[in-house]
Amino acid sequence: MIAAMPTSSSTFLLFLLFILHSFHGNTLTTFFIFIILHFSPFLFFSFFFLFPAKAESIIAEDGFTVTTVLDGHKLNVNPYSILQPPGSSDLILHDSTNSVFYTLQFPISTDSVVRRFSGDGSAGYKDGDVVSAEFNKPRSFAVDLKGNVYVADNNNKAIRKISSNGVTTIVGDLLEKSSRKNGLLQNLSLSNDFELAFIPGLCALLVSDHMHQLIHQINLKQEDCTFESNSGLGAAMIWTIGLGLSCLLGLVIGIAVGRYLIPHVSYPQLILILNDFISESRYLYPVKLRCVDRKVSTLAS
């Protein structure tokens, strides 16, 4: 019987009124209707406490901390999303409200310097120079392995690319005969409600068009999917050259010392030198040598 009872006060009141309405005309029924109509707030709260609504199951997990590292009010910046380009020590911060992209030092702190990366702060559509380019409240962006930034410029229904050569348009509703068919990117029509993501394994952008309920795959240039780090490459080259020079210098010294040492040192003296060298080294198993009839053999190990 308890399981069949109504689970909310409003349902209970409607159910009770329906029952009483079935016996309309009875004096007792009229009296109950009068009581319900005049004391419904009291009945509502009473039933609410007697039969509370079932709460959703919530599982809290501990061990996390939070710190506010940037206050956009002080910088006149409205952070919308943030990403770190591969191999870069900076972050790219996206301000959709002001249509601007910023670079931010990593790790983020209250003293981090925020620099304008692209966008002049005006809502519009202008390619060309990175700083003076215009976007129209973009909602998402992605970064490939070479550091190129792809912008979902929603209000312009376009995908823009920010690179070292400037800002260009790779997908846009620029042609009058644009459609949603596959083929050339210039023939792809996007809604004003889409997001994009870079998938390194495909070397492509995946565009999720919410309004059209479609997912498009835009294949990128192969050179944009190869990770390159100029600083890392330079350090590797310096390390390789240093190692080669060290090996060459050691070889030259070894040949010079060997030519002098072998003719002028007797075998017993050579054994003493080797034993001293071995005992002072950090070998796991020390070795003792001896000389018998001008032949070197292992004495103990």
Secondary structure, 3 states (H helix, E strand, C coil): CCCCCCCCHHHHHHHHHHHHHHCCCCHHHHHHHHHHHHCHHHHHHHHHHHCCCCCCCCCCCCCCCCCCCCCHHHHCCCCCEEECCCCCCEEEEEECCCCEEEEEECCCCCCCCEEEEECCCCECCECECCCCCEECCCCEEEECCCCCEEEEECCCCEEEEEECCEEEEEEECCCCCCECCCCCHHHECCCCCEEEEEECCCCEEEEEECCCCEEEEEECCHHHHCCCCHHHHHHHHHHHHHHHHHHHHHHHHHHHHHHHHHHHCCHHHHHHHHHHHHHHCCCCCCCEEEEECCEEEEEEC
